[in-house]
Amino acid sequence: MAKILLIILSEKEEKIRMTPNFVKNQAQKGNEVRVVFWGPSERTLSSSEALQESYRFLYAVKPKACMNTAKANGFVENFSRSFESIPVGDYLTQSIAERVSK
C-alpha cells in the first residue's frame, strides 16, 4: 500500500479538477491518500460550489484546507461541508514525520 500526500497550491481550476479522479482511483486500489489545499487553491475552491462538490464524496478521504488561509480571506464558511479546516503547516509536518519514521 502506498501512502500519498497531495498538496494542492495551484489556483487554476483545471488543475484542481484533475485531482478527484486520481484520489478515487488510488483509494480504490487500497492506497492511503491525503489531500491538502493551501493558499491560492483555497481561493479558487471558495468561489466554486461545483468544484467543492467534486471533493465531497471521495472514498474515505476528507480533504483538508488551511484554516489560517480561510480565516484571513473570509471563506471559512464555504469549506465547512467539504473540507476539514486545520492548521496545514502542522499537518504537513506530522504527515511527513509519520512517513519518515516508518
N, C-alpha and C positions, 0 to 999 in steps of 0.2 A: 504494500500500500504506500502510495506517495503522499507526502504532505505538501500542500501547495498554499502559498500565501500570495494573493494578488493585491497589489496596492495600485489603486486607480487614481491618477492625478489629472489626467487629461480633461480639458473642458469640452472637447469635441464629442458631440453626441454620437456620431457614428462609431467612435472607439468605445464609448460606454455601452452601446447597444450590442457589441460583439461578445461581451463577457458572459451573459446569462447562459448561452448555449454551451460555452466551454465549461462553465461551472456545473451545469446539469449533466453533461457527458462524463466529466471526471468523477462526480459524486456517484453516478450510476455504476461506474467501474470500481467503486469502493475506495476511492481516494479521498483523503481529508482535504477540504478546500475552505480557506478563509478568505473573505473578500472585505477590503477596506477602501472606503472613499475618503479622499483627503483634499483639501484646498479647492482648486478650480473645478474639479469634478463635482463637488457638492453644489456649487452654484448652478451648474447645468441641471443636475438632478432636481434641485429645488423648484425649478421652473417647468418641470415636465412630469405631470401625474402619470402619463403613459409610460414614461421611462422608469419611474419608480415602480410601477405595476409589474414591469418585466422582471424585477428582482424580488418581488413579494413572495413568489411561490417556488423558489428554488428548493431543491431537495435538501432538507436538514441544514441549510446554510442560511444563517441570519446575517446579512451583510452589516458591517459596521460603518459608522460615519463619525467624523471628528466633532465632538460636542463643542469644542472651543471655536472651530471654524463656523459651525452652525450658529452659535450664540453671537459671535462677532458680526455675522452678516444677517441675522434676524430670520433664519429659516429653520429653527428647531422644530416647530410645529409641523412643517412639511414632511419631516422624516419619521415622525412617531410611529406610523403604521408599517413602514417598510424597512426601517433600519434601526439598529441599536446605536444610540449616541454614546460614545465613550471618549476618553482622552486617548487619541490614537498613538501618540508618542509612546506612552507606557505599554499599550497593547502590542505595538510592533516590537519593542524591546523584549517583552515577555515571550512573544511568539518565536522570535529568533533564538532566545536563550533556551527555550524548550527543545528546539531542533538541534542546537549545538550540543546540548548536554546528553543527548540520547545516542 
